[in-house]
Amino acid sequence: MNRLKELFLDKKFIYYTWIAVFISLLNVFLLWLLIDNFHIPTIISGFIVMIVTFVLRYLLYDFSKVL
């Protein structure tokens, strides 16, 4: 039980969790923005958002030294 507590309270785990939450919210927002407001087709919007969030996730993980 103590090992689990150490794992979940680790600084890297907290960074990993917050980055994942941020990327998820950003994903929903960008899809809404591109599909509903800019009227870009869904498949193109999904592809753009997937690439942008993939690169951003890598940069955030690299910057915070999580991986």
C-alpha positions as CSV (number, residue, x, y, z in Angstrom):
1,M,0.0,0.0,0.0
2,N,2.9,2.4,0.8
3,R,4.4,1.7,-2.7
4,L,1.1,2.8,-4.4
5,K,1.0,6.0,-2.3
6,E,4.6,6.8,-3.3
7,L,3.8,6.1,-6.9
8,F,0.7,8.3,-7.1
9,L,2.3,11.2,-5.1
10,D,5.4,11.2,-7.3
11,K,6.1,14.5,-9.0
12,K,6.3,12.8,-12.5
13,F,3.0,11.1,-12.1
14,I,1.3,14.4,-11.2
15,Y,2.9,16.1,-14.2
16,Y,1.8,13.2,-16.4
17,T,-1.7,13.4,-15.2
18,W,-2.1,17.2,-15.6
19,I,-0.6,17.1,-19.1
20,A,-3.0,14.4,-20.1
21,V,-6.0,16.4,-18.7
22,F,-4.8,19.5,-20.5
23,I,-4.3,17.7,-23.8
24,S,-7.8,16.1,-23.6
25,L,-9.5,19.4,-22.9
26,L,-7.5,21.0,-25.7
27,N,-8.4,18.2,-28.1
28,V,-12.1,18.8,-27.5
29,F,-11.8,22.6,-27.7
30,L,-9.8,22.5,-31.0
31,L,-12.2,20.0,-32.6
32,W,-15.2,22.2,-31.6
33,L,-13.4,25.2,-33.0
34,L,-12.4,23.7,-36.3
35,I,-15.6,21.8,-37.0
36,D,-18.3,24.1,-35.7
37,N,-16.8,27.5,-36.1
38,F,-14.4,27.2,-39.1
39,H,-16.6,24.6,-40.9
40,I,-13.6,22.4,-41.7
41,P,-14.6,18.8,-42.5
42,T,-14.4,16.4,-39.6
43,I,-11.7,14.1,-41.0
44,I,-9.4,17.0,-41.8
45,S,-10.0,18.6,-38.4
46,G,-9.4,15.4,-36.6
47,F,-6.1,14.9,-38.5
48,I,-4.9,18.4,-37.8
49,V,-5.8,18.2,-34.1
50,M,-4.2,14.8,-33.7
51,I,-0.9,16.0,-35.1
52,V,-0.9,19.2,-33.1
53,T,-1.7,17.5,-29.8
54,F,0.8,14.7,-30.5
55,V,3.6,17.2,-31.0
56,L,2.5,19.4,-28.1
57,R,2.2,16.3,-25.8
58,Y,5.8,15.3,-26.7
59,L,7.1,18.8,-26.1
60,L,5.3,19.1,-22.7
61,Y,6.6,15.7,-21.6
62,D,10.1,16.5,-22.7
63,F,10.0,20.0,-21.1
64,S,8.8,18.6,-17.8
65,K,11.2,15.6,-17.9
66,V,8.4,13.1,-17.3
67,L,9.7,10.6,-19.9
